[in-house]
């Protein structure tokens, strides 16, 4: 019998059986966010920094329990055209995680409160986006991202997009595990809970370019609802899920 290639074995260890899945529930860490109107670059920076502090305190013990050294992330409220460690921040970027410097970059101008969204939606949108991008930070720390890269490199077309959806849906799932665990201190009830659900349940159905790389509304709803209730990355193993669960 031919031996399984080493990279396949490592891929199974870090994607399908990663220790983060058995690290336990995300702890409630008494998040304390500023009660400010998110109407400027300074306010977006202040608010996202406070959310990040909460995320770091919550995820650090789980990452350490998974046998990995915890490295903090940083966040930047930037303008379109700004230089980042991952290149120029483009109009279509909106928000992203940059592995080069563990940076979470936010397009502050698209996130400020306006008459159409209001203060609750603006704050909750930042909370969810920060939690999702920090999910990518966790993926990098526990080496999920490294083996996702391997899959990405050896696949094309629809198969490659499926791997991308697994990666993105897992980041959303990690986000909701954190938000569910910290529901009380984040006051995610009533209007704020509904605003969270609008952000978390969003899918890539009907995108103008037709690219399906973040998961459908149904898939996002399923993964994030399960994680919010479980408060744990244990329910976030998108890599072992059948294809129809990551549509």
Number of C-alpha atoms within 10 A of each C-alpha: 3 4 5 8 8 9 11 13 10 13 19 15 15 21 24 16 15 19 21 25 18 15 18 16 18 24 19 18 17 14 20 12 18 14 9 12 16 24 16 15 19 12 17 27 19 19 21 28 18 17 23 22 17 21 25 18 17 21 22 19 18 24 20 16 16 19 13 16 13 18 12 19 20 17 22 19 23 20 19 17 11 12 12 16 13 14 10 13 21 14 12 8 12 18 23 19 22 20 16 9 13 19 21 24 26 28 23 24 16 14 22 22 19 13 6 7 14 13 17 17 22 20 27 21 19 23 23 22 21 25 26 25 26 29 27 26 24 25 24 16 21 21 17 22 19 16 20 20 12 13 17 16 10 9 13 12 7 12 13 15 19 22 23 21 25 25 26 22 32 28 27 29 33 33 29 32 31 30 27 24 22 23 19 13 14 20 13 18 12 9 12 16 16 15 20 23 18 14 19 24 19 16 20 19 16 10 9 7 6 9 13 18 22 26 26 21 15 16 21 26 22 17 26 27 19 18 26 22 14 19 26 27 27 19 20 25 21 22 21 13 12 9 13 8 17 26 22
